[in-house]
Amino acid sequence: MESTTLKRRFRFVVAGAAVAALAAFALTGCGSNQQASNQSSSASSDDKTITVAASPTPHADILNGTVKDQLAADGYTLEVKEFTDYVQPNTVTEEGDVDANYFQHQPYLDNFNQEQGTHLVSVAKVHFEPMGIYPGKAKSLDAIADGATVAVPNDATNEARALLLLQQAGLIQVKDPTDVNTTVNDITSNPKNLKFKEVEAATVPTVLKDVDIACINGNYAKGAGLNVNKDSLAVESADSTAAQTYANILVVKEGNEDSDKTKELIKALNSDETRDYITKTFDGAVVPVF
């Protein structure tokens, strides 16, 4: 009996020592984690590198061509990560792998947030790439004959832009010239009895020779060797509904709208230097909207 009692006391002492040791280890670990957290917070506050996900042209061109130097003057280093798709830039921004992205317009961002459940917000409008009316068989707006054929993009967004541009040029009238969801069913007046040839946006330039005129997106026009200033018969104006709706924007994750990095990016992207760079570099194919 006495032997059993001693054994029990021994076990109790050992168990107590073990618990004390674990408690001490846990406290030490918490202290280490707290110290690491404090160090991480300090490093974050001293972080002067801004990383932006962007499409190569014109977004990365603008960032590398002028924004980088402006940020450097304020003590920041800009790193541009280029992407050729329209999904990854938003994904890496949501995940915090980059500080911001610059490649899209608001309707695309709204749709992406809705479908993907992301929490991304626009903090600045920078530029838009205007759609233009380009000559095919008809070499001027006055030369467009009755029953002429107009090539327009077949996707809802860009076809609406085309119709609003045709309204701006005085060729048709639609119910609401500010409605970015306009369709051919919303045409209220078509004095020249224009016929619409709907094709995929990227291929509109390839059918130019077969139609009287064509409404071509800025990036596809540039890719086809067309100059928006010299070759177009009409072009979306910088104060048009399309310009404001489809302006390319700077995007950050919700919660980062007022961070120092975001403020620096906004300041640089909406500066006089950036406006001058865009105007001189892209010859009208990219138009500042700030």
Sequence and secondary structure as in RCSB ss.txt:
>XXXX:A:sequence
MESTTLKRRFRFVVAGAAVAALAAFALTGCGSNQQASNQSSSASSDDKTITVAASPTPHADILNGTVKDQLAADG
YTLEVKEFTDYVQPNTVTEEGDVDANYFQHQPYLDNFNQEQGTHLVSVAKVHFEPMGIYPGKAKSLDAIADGATV
AVPNDATNEARALLLLQQAGLIQVKDPTDVNTTVNDITSNPKNLKFKEVEAATVPTVLKDVDIACINGNYAKGAG
LNVNKDSLAVESADSTAAQTYANILVVKEGNEDSDKTKELIKALNSDETRDYITKTFDGAVVPVF
>XXXX:A:secstr
 HHHHHHHHHHHHHHHHHHHHHHHHHHHHHHHHHHHHHHHHHHHHT  EEEEEE IIIIIHHIIIIIHHHHHHTT
 EEEEEE SSSSHHHHHHHTTSSSEEEEEEHHHHHHHHHHH   EEEEEEEEE   EEEESS SSSTT  TT EE
EEESSHHHHHHHHHHHHHTTS EES TT TT  GGGEEE TT  EEEEE GGGGGGGGGGSSEEEE HHHHHHTT
  HHHH SEE  TTSHHHHHS EEEEEETT TTSHHHHHHHHHHTSHHHHHHHHHHHTTSSEE  
